[in-house]
């Protein structure tokens, strides 16, 4: 079935998705600030990294609305209030929300777009849904590490990178302070989890 975009459900779903991604970006920025206060700088980096990706998702959805420029789209929707002092809980909230977007919301939006004849919009919804699954997995992994008290401790000797200066430390747990830049241990991350790592797998 083909339908005029201005009369479509897809137009409303795009605005809902834009609103959701915009709010997620802000929530993750707020969560990053909370992690920074707790000296969990690696978690701060994860929240900021994800927030930037949510901004890109918002822009993708927003650009599909270009033909509606100068008009308002009125939609309703429920959005989460994720306020807590607990970093683990912030990660769990984020994990839940990302999985919800993946498992339910965006797949449904994609199906509607496809049914209404907007194949490129459907393609974006389906692919961004998969990204949200990755986001949820990452948030969950960091929550697990904190709960298991293994964010800065490993069962085996491994390499850790200081996200501030790039120093690589080898051991079962990170030093209390980076011996190069003197930043606290909250900046260390397992090397295989560090951005743009070039560690070779043997």
C-alpha positions as CSV (number, residue, x, y, z in Angstrom):
1,X,0.0,0.0,0.0
2,X,1.2,3.5,-0.9
3,X,0.1,6.5,1.2
4,X,0.8,10.2,1.1
5,X,3.6,11.0,3.5
6,X,1.8,13.9,5.2
7,X,-1.1,11.6,6.0
8,X,1.0,8.6,7.0
9,X,1.6,6.9,10.4
10,X,5.3,6.8,9.4
11,X,5.5,10.6,9.6
12,X,4.3,10.5,13.2
13,X,6.6,7.6,14.0
14,X,9.6,9.5,12.7
15,X,8.7,12.4,15.0
16,X,8.3,10.0,17.9
17,X,11.7,8.5,17.1
18,X,13.3,11.9,16.8
19,X,11.9,12.9,20.2
20,X,13.0,9.6,21.7
21,X,16.5,9.8,20.4
22,X,16.9,13.5,21.4
23,X,15.8,12.6,24.9
24,X,18.1,9.6,25.1
25,X,21.0,11.8,24.0
26,X,20.3,14.2,26.9
27,X,19.7,11.4,29.4
28,X,23.1,9.9,28.5
29,X,24.8,13.2,28.8
30,X,23.3,13.7,32.3
31,X,24.4,10.1,33.1
32,X,27.9,10.9,31.9
33,X,28.0,13.8,34.3
34,X,26.9,11.5,37.1
35,X,29.6,9.0,36.3
36,X,32.2,11.7,36.2
37,X,31.2,12.8,39.7
38,X,31.6,9.2,40.8
39,X,35.1,9.1,39.2
40,X,34.0,6.4,36.8
41,X,35.4,8.2,33.8
42,X,35.3,5.1,31.6
43,X,31.6,4.9,32.1
44,X,31.3,8.6,31.5
45,X,33.1,7.9,28.1
46,X,30.6,5.1,27.3
47,X,27.6,7.4,28.0
48,X,29.1,10.2,25.9
49,X,30.0,7.8,23.1
50,X,26.5,6.5,22.9
51,X,24.9,10.0,23.3
52,X,26.7,11.0,20.1
53,X,25.4,8.0,18.2
54,X,21.8,8.8,19.5
55,X,22.3,12.4,18.1
56,X,23.1,10.9,14.7
57,X,20.0,8.6,14.9
58,X,17.9,11.7,15.7
59,X,19.3,13.5,12.7
60,X,18.6,10.6,10.4
61,X,14.9,10.5,11.5
62,X,14.6,14.3,11.4
63,X,15.9,14.5,7.8
64,X,13.1,12.2,6.6
65,X,10.7,15.0,7.8
66,X,12.1,17.6,5.4
67,X,8.9,17.8,3.4
68,X,7.1,18.9,6.5
69,X,9.4,21.9,7.0
70,X,7.5,24.9,8.5
71,X,4.7,22.7,9.9
72,X,4.2,21.1,13.3
73,X,3.7,17.4,13.9
74,X,1.6,16.6,17.0
75,X,2.4,13.2,18.6
76,X,1.9,11.6,22.0
77,X,4.2,9.1,23.6
78,X,5.6,7.8,26.8
79,X,9.2,8.6,27.7
80,X,11.3,7.3,30.6
81,X,12.4,9.3,33.7
82,X,15.8,7.7,34.5
83,X,16.9,9.7,37.6
84,X,19.1,8.0,40.2
85,X,22.4,8.4,42.0
86,X,23.3,4.8,41.2
87,X,25.6,4.4,38.2
88,X,24.6,0.7,37.9
89,X,20.9,1.6,37.8
90,X,21.5,4.3,35.2
91,X,23.2,1.7,33.1
92,X,20.4,-0.8,33.6
93,X,17.8,1.9,32.7
94,X,19.7,2.6,29.6
95,X,20.0,-1.1,28.7
96,X,16.2,-1.6,29.2
97,X,15.4,1.4,27.0
98,X,17.7,0.4,24.2
99,X,16.4,-3.2,24.2
100,X,12.8,-1.8,24.1
101,X,13.7,0.3,21.0
102,X,15.3,-2.8,19.4
103,X,12.7,-5.5,20.2
104,X,9.5,-3.5,19.9
105,X,9.4,0.1,18.9
106,X,11.7,0.4,15.9
107,X,10.9,-3.0,14.4
108,X,7.2,-2.0,14.5
109,X,7.9,1.4,13.1
110,X,9.9,-0.3,10.3
111,X,7.0,-2.6,9.5
112,X,4.5,0.3,9.3
113,X,6.9,2.3,7.0
114,X,7.3,-0.7,4.8
115,X,3.5,-1.3,4.6
116,X,2.9,2.4,3.8
117,X,5.5,2.2,1.0
118,X,8.4,4.1,2.6
119,X,11.2,1.5,2.0
120,X,14.1,3.8,2.8
121,X,12.5,4.8,6.1
122,X,11.8,1.2,7.0
123,X,15.5,0.3,6.2
124,X,16.6,3.0,8.6
125,X,14.3,1.9,11.4
126,X,15.4,-1.8,11.0
127,X,19.1,-0.9,11.0
128,X,19.0,1.5,13.8
129,X,17.1,-1.1,15.8
130,X,20.1,-3.3,15.5
131,X,22.4,-0.5,16.7
132,X,20.2,-0.1,19.7
133,X,20.7,-3.8,20.6
134,X,24.4,-3.1,20.5
135,X,23.9,-0.1,22.8
136,X,21.9,-2.2,25.2
137,X,24.5,-5.0,25.3
138,X,27.3,-2.5,26.0
139,X,25.4,-0.8,28.9
140,X,24.6,-4.2,30.3
141,X,28.2,-5.3,30.1
142,X,29.4,-2.3,32.1
143,X,26.7,-2.7,34.7
144,X,27.7,-6.4,35.1
145,X,31.4,-5.4,35.5
146,X,30.5,-2.9,38.2
147,X,28.2,-5.3,40.0
148,X,30.8,-8.1,39.9
149,X,33.5,-5.6,41.1
150,X,35.5,-6.4,37.9
151,X,35.4,-3.0,36.2
152,X,39.1,-2.5,37.2
153,X,40.0,-6.1,38.1
154,X,40.4,-9.1,35.9
155,X,40.7,-12.8,36.7
156,X,43.8,-13.0,34.5
157,X,46.6,-10.6,33.7
158,X,45.6,-8.3,30.9
159,X,46.4,-5.0,29.3
160,X,44.6,-1.8,30.4
161,X,44.6,1.6,28.7
162,X,44.4,4.9,30.4
163,X,41.8,6.9,28.4
164,X,43.3,10.1,29.4
165,X,46.9,9.7,28.1
166,X,46.9,6.3,26.3
167,X,49.4,4.6,28.7
168,X,49.0,0.8,28.6
169,X,49.4,-1.1,31.9
170,X,49.7,-4.8,32.3
171,X,48.3,-6.6,35.3
172,X,45.3,-8.2,36.9
173,X,44.0,-4.9,38.3
174,X,44.6,-1.3,37.4
175,X,46.9,1.0,39.4
176,X,45.2,3.5,41.7
177,X,46.7,6.3,39.6
178,X,48.1,6.3,36.1
179,X,51.9,6.4,36.4
180,X,52.2,8.6,33.4
181,X,49.5,11.3,33.7
182,X,48.6,10.8,37.4
183,X,44.9,10.5,36.7
184,X,42.9,8.2,38.9
185,X,42.1,4.6,38.1
186,X,38.6,5.5,36.8
187,X,40.2,6.3,33.4
188,X,41.4,2.7,32.8
189,X,39.7,0.3,30.5
190,X,40.5,-3.2,29.3
191,X,42.6,-2.6,26.1
192,X,40.3,-4.8,24.0
193,X,37.4,-2.6,24.9
194,X,39.3,0.7,24.3
195,X,38.3,2.8,21.3
196,X,40.4,2.3,18.2
197,X,42.7,-0.3,19.8
198,X,45.3,-1.8,17.6
199,X,46.1,-4.7,19.9
200,X,46.8,-7.8,17.8
201,X,44.8,-11.0,18.6
202,X,47.1,-14.1,18.5
